[in-house]
């Protein structure tokens, strides 16, 4: 049977990712000064304006303007480079509601909601192959711009990869879409040569091959000069599918960036991913999805559900997970060390599949029973 999977990724300087990065940079700055700060920072960026909004309660007050300006420069946006024009800064943040705080102060979840964690043995990152490939294309573009190897490359861009599956396994690259922002004086031929001759061979050669029938679309409109916030308004949390695993598994309804770990939209999703990855890493399943749901102000999840292709029943996998993993917000925060300023990197590099992240580390997490020690083949 032939099926298809598609995944999109965007460069770290895409307007939505700019907003994610600013929000997480604000969060990190607060956590560095006050590990117990409550932060839910949203960013909107459009031509000539950057707006911070949301709820922040802390014993300190950071210079949000300086943090935002530094974040923009780190992503390649500055007046000197001609990638950012005159921009007004607006900080409309305020304190967290006391009605919410009274539930969080006692260890309860910072919101209600549904979170999912997904893992697959398809790649070393335990992510779907299409997601990994789309991310690598964007990382290549970022690296080439940051190192100055190609002077005409501008900050914005995105990629999309569609794979053809046969009998449940990736068999060929069906199509690739790459959008590359470039200077006005650059011919589209140079853009095509960069993508076709350098980036795509480097990304696909070691994993899955393109063939003569693979569709390749590079700057599909024929021109991508005006980009960044001059062309597209960015908003924190608008790249939910990019932040997760493409179309391979379910995703929750809440964004990650800009939220401190009392917000289970983030910490719950990280814990669910760790549990699902632990199941795959242990050899119990080729793929696993863990779903959690919380009620605001309550510490224990109101739902834990597991789906997988494990050699034992999903109910048994759930039993192992529930016995092994503390899914209370305080338990997740302590186990994963989530009060540290570690979040800005997730907005640039992705939230999952990075070995150094604590929620990607699974050794010793699951307490398996004697009759569950086999590995799936």
N, C-alpha and C positions, 0 to 999 in steps of 0.2 A: 504494500500500500504506500502511495506517495502522499506526503503531507508537507506543509511549509511552516517555517517559523521566521518571524521578522523581529529585529531589534533595532532601536534607534539610540544614538548617543549624540551629545553636543559637546563642543569645545568648552573649556573652562571659562572662556571669555564670551560665550553666548549670553545675551542679556538676562535670560532667566537664571543662568548659573552665576552671573555677576551678582544677582540679588541673593542667591543662596550663599555665595561666598561672603558678601558683606554681612548678612544676618549671622552667619556662623563666626565671623571675625568679631562681631560685637559680642556674641555669646562667649567666645574664648577670652576676650578682654575682661568681661565681668567675672568669669570663673577663675581667672588667674588672680584677681584681687579678692574675690569673695566666692569660695567654692559652693556656698549654699544660695547663691543668687537665683532668683526665679526670673527666667528670661523667655519671652515669646516674642521675638523680634521679626517683623515682616519688612521687606524692602520692596519698593517700587522704583524702577529706573526708566526714565523716558528722556527724550531729547531735551536737554537743558535743566532737568530736575531729577533729584534723588530724594526719596521720601522714606523715612523710617517711621513705622507705626507698630503698635503692640503694647505689651505689658511687661514692665521690668520692675522688680522689687529687689533692692540690694542695700547693703551697708555702705556702698561706695557709689560714686558716679564717674564713669569714664568719659573721655573726650571722644564722643561718637563721631564727630566730624573728622578728626585725625585718623581714627581707625578706618573709616570709610575711604578717605583719600588714599591711605596706604594700600588698602585692599584693591582699589582700582588700579593703582600703579603696578601692583604685583601681577595683575591680569593683563597688563599691556595697554591700559587706558591712561593717557596723559596729554596735556596740552602740547608738550614738547614733541611728542611723536605724531601729533596731528590726529590722534584717535579719540580725543575728547574735547569738545568745545566748552564754552562757558556754561557752568552747571551750578544751579542753586541747590543748597542742601537744606532739608527740612526734617526736624526731629519731633515727631508727634507721639512719642512713647509716653506711657503713664504706668502707674502701679497696678499690680495684679488685684483683681477683685477680692475683697475679704471673704466673700461667700465661697470662692474657690479655695482660698488660702486655708480656711479652717479645716477643709478636708485633706489638703496636702500636708499640712503641719503634723498630722497624726500618722503620716505614712501612706495615705491613700493616693490613688491615681489622680493625675492632674486633669484628666478628662475621660469621658466615655469614648468608645470607639472599637474598631476591629483592626487587628494587625496580623500580618502574615509573614512567615519566614519560609523561604524555599531554598532547596539545594539539590544539585544534580551532579552525578559523577562524570558528566560529559566533558568537563575541563578540570585542570588542576585547581582552578579557582572555585570549583563547585558551583559555577554559573553556566547558564546556557551558552553554547558556542557563539551564536549570533550576537549575544550581548557583549561577550569578550572581544569579538572581532570589531564591532562598531566602536567600542571604547578604544581599542588600539589605534584605529584610524585617527580618531580625534587626538589621542596622546601624541602620535607622530606629528600631526600638524602643530600642536602646541610646542613640542620640543624644537621643531625646525624654526618656528618663529622666535622662541626664547633664545636660542643659540645664535640667531642671526645668519644662519646658513643661507636662507632665502630672504632677501631684503624686502621683496614686494609683498610678502605674506602679511595679512592684516588679522586682527584678533578673532573675528566671528567665524562660525562655521559649524557644520554638523555632518553626521554620517548615518547611513542606514544599510543594514545587511539582511538579505533574505536567503535562507538556506532551504534546500530541498532535502527532505527526509525520506528514506526508504526503509520500510519495516522498523520504524522507530529510531533509526540512526542517521546522523547527518551524512549525506552522500555527495552533494555538490553545492557550489555557490550559484544560486539562481539569479540574484541581482545585487548590485551595490549602487548606492547613491551617496555622492560626496559633494557637499557645498563648501566652497573655499572663498572667503573674502580676500580680495586682492586690490592692489593699487590701480588707479585709473589708467596708468600708462603701460600696463602689462597686457600682452595679447593672450587670448584664451588658450592658445597653443601651449604657452609656458605652463599654465595651470594644469592642462591635460597631461603634459609630460611629467610634471611633478607627481601627480596622483598615479598615473598608469605605470610609470617606469621606476618610481622609488617607493612610494607609500604602499600601494596594493601588493606588489611582490613581497615586500618585507613583512606585511601583515599576514598574508595568506599562505606563504610558501611552507611554513612549518606546521600548518594545522589542516587546512582543507583547500584543495586546489580550485581555482577558477578554470573554466574551459572556454572553448570558442563560442559557446552559446550563452555564456554569462552576460547579462545585461549590465552595462556600466554607464551610469549617468553622472556627469561631472558638471557642476553649476548648470542645472537643467534649463534655466531660463536663458543661458548664454552670457550672463554678466552678473557679477556679485561684487560691486564696488562700495555701495552705500550699505553699511552694516552696523552692528552694535546698537546702541540706544538711539542713533539717528534714524534707524530703519524699523526698530522693533522695540516695543515696551517690554521690559522684564519684570518678573514678579516672583518672589520667593515661593518655592514649593510647586511650581507649575510643571516641573519635569518629573512627576511621580513615577512614570513607567521607566524612564531613563535611570532613576535612582534605585530601581528594583531590578527586575530580570526580564524585561521585554514582555512578550505575550506568553511566556512559558508557564507562569504561575499567577495566582491571585495576588493583588496588592491591596493594602489598606487605603482608607480614604484620607488619612492625614499625612501632611508633609513632615519631613525630618528637620530641615535646616532652620536655625534660629531658635530652637527649643531646647531648654535645659532638660536633664534626664528625668525630672518628675513628670514630664509629659510622656505618657506611654505611647503616643504616636511614634515617638523615636525609640525610647528605651525598650518598649514592648516589642517593637519590630526587630530591634537588634537581638533581643533575647530569643525571639521565635526563630530567627535566622540561625543563631548559635545552636539551638536544639535540633533544627532540621539538618544542619550541616553535621552535627555530631552523629546523627543516625546514618547519614551517608558515609562519613569518615569511618564509622565502626564496621562498615560492610553489611549492615542489615538491609540496605535498600540501594537501588540505583538513584532514586529520587525520593524526596520527602517534602511535604508541606505541613507546617504547623500554624494553626490559626488561634489567636487569642482575642478575647473581648473583655473590656473593663467597664466598670461603673465609676463615675467621678466620685472621689472621696473614699472609695473602698480599695483595700490593698490586694485582695485575692482576685484573680480573673473570674469573671462570671461564666466564661466558657474557655475550654481548651479542646481543640479538635486536631486530629492527625489524619493525613492521607499519604499513602506511599505505595511502593511496589515491594515492600519488605517480604521476606520469606516467612515471617510470622504475621499474625493479624494486626491490623491498625490499632485495635483495642489494646493489644499487648504492647505495641510500640508506645502508645499513649501512656500506659501504665508505667513503663520504664521512664518516660520523660517526666511525668508528674512526680514520681518518686525521687528523681534525681535533680530536678531543676526548680529553684525558687523563682517564681514569676511575680512576686510582689515587687512594687517599684523600689523599695529600699533594698531588697535582696538583689535585684538586677544591678542597681547602682553600685552596691558594694562589690559584687562579684566581678563586674566589668570595669570598675574604677572610673565611673562616668562623671565624676565631679571635676575631673581634670580638663584643662583647656585643649582638647584633642579634636575639635570638630571642624575647623576651617579646612583641614586636609580632606575631609569627606566630601565637601562641596566641590573640590577640584579633582580629586582622584576617584570618586565613587564611594558609595557606602558599604559595598560588599566585595569580597574577593581579594582584599588586600591583607596579606598574611599578618601584618603587624597589628591590625585592629584586634582588640581583646575579644570581641564577639565572633571573630573568625577562628579563635583558638578553642579546640574541643577536647583535647586530651584529658581523660579522666572525668569528663562531665557526666557521662551516663553510667549508672550502676545496673549492669545487665545481669540477668539471671542465668544460671548454669545452662538451661536448655535453650538460651538465646545467643549462644556464643559462636554459632556458625556464621559464615559470610555468604552473601548472595553471589551467584556466578552469572 
